[in-house]
Amino acid sequence: MSLQIKPEENCRWDLVSLGEVMLRFDPGDRRVWTARTFDVSEGGGEYNVARGLKRCFGLNTAIVTALADNPVGHLVEDLMYQGGVDQQFVRWVPYDGVGRTVRNGLNFTERGYGVRAALEMLDRQDRPTALFCVTDAFAFAALDAATQLGLRVPEELSIVGFDDSGPSRWAFVNLTTVHQPIAEMSYEAVDRLAGRIEGGPPSQTRKPVFPVRLEIRGTTAPPPQAVLRPPLRSSV
């Protein structure tokens, strides 16, 4: 089947998303079970795309969703107005006061999982001498945890990230990381998508392998002598 994309001048919106819009509760740097106040925002995978395109690039976007007609639903509505996404396709469903048949989605989020994981790994008697993190962002969190515990990087702890993002090359970070060719990967993805849009068959045989390389910088060194050491602080 060939997909035909309409010319821009024939389209009312640049994007219309279909999906749930939830009310998100964010306790900040605290844990959910100890929080007393929360920041709230609206969110949902499909909606976030529409909101991002509107706020960042000024595109015309809309959302197709349903909300319970109650105060929580109207709070989500107000937040979506601030995001600039067209709401004319929002369906308001009568609310029975209990939520037997319809209710608005609530989502509780927590930050700092990268830091917490690193603290739990490092605050132990047999703590490792190196951490390999699946992203640079997690490596930054590990650097933060090492600072909290008073560990010297790289003398006492080596940290390696993955991605080679821009901040990893900042002088005060100087993160050892694995570089992956983001630009080439993006071009490949767009080329495949364009081929499908033009009616081409899905690629079943060609699976590109992109080369990566290790960028050795200032957060790695030979490991110190392995000895048992007392924890640096109480468990988190």
Protein Blocks (a to p, Z undefined) as FASTA:
>chain_A
ZZddddfklpfbfbdcdddddddddehjacfklccbdcdddddfklmmmmmmmmmnopac
dddddddddfklmmmmmmmmmnopafklpccdddehnopmgccddddddehklmmmmmmm
mmcfklcfbdcdfbfklmmmmmmmmmmnopacfkloccddehjpaklmpmklopacdddd
fklmmmmmmmmmmmmmnopacdfkbccdddddddddfkbccdddddddddfbdcZZ
